[in-house]
Amino acid sequence: MALSTDILKASHSAGSSAWSTGTATAVAPISFDEADRRLTEAGLDFRPGNSEGVVLYADRPLDGRNWRYAALARTHTRLAELEVRLAAAFGSEGL
């Protein structure tokens, strides 16, 4: 799913009030399908109508490791939890 202002607007209307962008680094190169699978298995995938989740945006990074993301949550505390879970899903200790 491409990051757009529509996603941020939808998350706001669904009750989300915190969001951030950053780069999640995988310990080894992975494909987009693998990155998406990891988000889904960790319960982090954002779906329309949800109030939280992670969206990968831009294209697959050339190195296959540094994935740009946007994270959306209802609170800043919950946002921090999602980012910790994202780092764990990609096999790193921090973002």
C-alpha positions as CSV (number, residue, x, y, z in Angstrom):
1,M,0.0,0.0,0.0
2,A,1.4,3.4,-0.9
3,L,1.7,6.0,1.8
4,S,-0.6,8.9,1.1
5,T,-2.4,11.6,2.9
6,D,-5.6,9.5,2.5
7,I,-4.1,6.9,5.0
8,L,-3.2,9.6,7.5
9,K,-6.7,11.2,7.1
10,A,-8.4,7.7,7.5
11,S,-6.3,6.9,10.6
12,H,-7.2,10.3,12.1
13,S,-11.0,9.7,11.5
14,A,-10.7,6.2,12.9
15,G,-9.3,7.7,16.1
16,S,-5.5,7.5,15.6
17,S,-3.7,10.5,17.0
18,A,-0.1,9.5,16.8
19,W,2.1,8.7,13.9
20,S,5.7,8.7,12.9
21,T,7.9,7.9,9.9
22,G,11.3,6.3,9.9
23,T,13.5,3.5,8.6
24,A,13.3,-0.1,9.8
25,T,16.5,-2.0,9.2
26,A,16.4,-5.7,8.5
27,V,19.5,-7.7,9.6
28,A,19.8,-9.2,6.2
29,P,18.4,-8.2,2.8
30,I,14.7,-9.3,2.3
31,S,12.2,-9.0,-0.5
32,F,9.1,-6.9,-0.3
33,D,7.0,-10.0,0.0
34,E,9.1,-11.1,3.0
35,A,8.9,-7.6,4.6
36,D,5.1,-7.7,4.1
37,R,4.9,-11.2,5.6
38,R,6.8,-10.1,8.7
39,L,4.5,-7.2,9.3
40,T,1.4,-9.4,8.9
41,E,2.8,-12.2,11.1
42,A,3.6,-9.6,13.8
43,G,0.1,-8.1,13.6
44,L,1.5,-4.8,12.4
45,D,0.0,-4.5,8.9
46,F,-2.2,-1.5,8.5
47,R,-5.6,-2.1,6.9
48,P,-8.2,0.6,6.0
49,G,-10.5,1.0,8.9
50,N,-7.9,0.1,11.5
51,S,-6.7,2.7,14.0
52,E,-3.1,1.5,14.0
53,G,-0.5,-0.3,12.0
54,V,2.6,0.0,9.9
55,V,2.8,1.0,6.2
56,L,5.9,0.4,4.1
57,Y,6.3,3.1,1.5
58,A,8.5,3.9,-1.4
59,D,9.9,0.9,-3.3
60,R,12.0,-1.9,-2.1
61,P,15.3,-0.4,-0.9
62,L,18.3,-1.2,-3.1
63,D,20.1,-2.9,-0.3
64,G,17.0,-4.8,0.8
65,R,17.6,-3.8,4.4
66,N,16.5,-0.2,5.1
67,W,12.7,-0.1,4.7
68,R,10.9,3.3,5.0
69,Y,7.7,3.1,7.0
70,A,4.9,5.1,8.6
71,A,3.5,3.9,11.9
72,L,0.0,4.9,13.1
73,A,-1.5,4.5,16.6
74,R,-4.0,5.9,19.0
75,T,-1.5,7.1,21.5
76,H,2.2,7.9,21.6
77,T,2.8,5.1,24.0
78,R,1.2,2.6,21.7
79,L,3.2,4.1,18.8
80,A,6.4,3.4,20.6
81,E,5.2,-0.2,21.2
82,L,4.5,-0.7,17.5
83,E,8.0,0.6,16.6
84,V,9.6,-1.8,19.0
85,R,7.6,-4.7,17.5
86,L,8.6,-3.5,14.0
87,A,12.3,-3.6,14.9
88,A,11.8,-7.1,16.3
89,A,9.9,-8.3,13.2
90,F,12.8,-7.2,11.1
91,G,15.4,-8.8,13.4
92,S,17.0,-5.6,14.7
93,E,17.1,-4.2,18.2
94,G,16.2,-0.7,17.3
95,L,15.0,1.6,14.5
